Amino acid sequence: MLKWAIGAGVVAAALVGLFPLFVPGGTHCGVGVPVKLSSAKQLATGMVIYQSDFDDRMAPTDWRPAILPYVKNPGLFENHGSEQSYIFAQRASLSGVDTAKILKPEGVAMLFDVAESSSPFVAELDAIAYRATSRDSERKATIAFLDTRVRSLLPTETKAIR
């Protein structure tokens, strides 16, 4: 069963990585998904594939070089030059943690956009950035959960995240 899940994760990562069709302006994928959400999904998928290779453990504090072989695009980690600026950080308290022991992973934030960060790009939930785009005037946080789900949430919706 685990081999099927790993295989499906590898296929999903390949599909997400091979088909990023961007429209002029670079702010949305060809299917209308914001680039930031797509980047978060690719990073979350890469993180899960990393975990499968390292006994279900999250990447270490210096997580970016650790998962780069699984995402193959260093541009996913941050984007400063567009309308959809972002810097993704790994949740510091999860570094090196055995994710198989975490109950209800769908409610645990793994990666999220932060306002600013310094190497090694780790932070806790109080550093989450809420950003507005021209398409959506409400300020929202982009968060990837341990189950690889990615959501764009209002400040009131992030209170329930563990």
KAVEN-V25483 format. One record per residue. NEAR is the number of other ideal C-beta (glycine too) atoms within 8 Angstrom. Layout:
NEAR  NEAR
//
This chain:
4  6  6  7  9  10  8  8  12  9  8  9  14  8  8  12  11  6  6  8  7  8  9  3  6  7  11  10  12  7  5  5  8  12  14  11  11  12  14  15  12  14  15  15  15  12  18  10  13  12  12  11  5  8  4  8  10  13  13  8  9  8  15  10  6  9  13  9  5  11  13  6  7  6  6  9  10  6  11  6  4  9  7  11  9  12  14  16  14  16  14  10  6  11  13  8  10  8  12  5  6  10  4  7  10  8  8  12  11  12  13  16  14  12  5  5  10  4  5  7  13  11  11  7  9  4  11  11  11  9  12  8  9  4  5  6  4  6  7  11  14  14  16  16  15  9  6  11  8  12  7  9  10  10  9  5  7  12  6  6  10  6
//
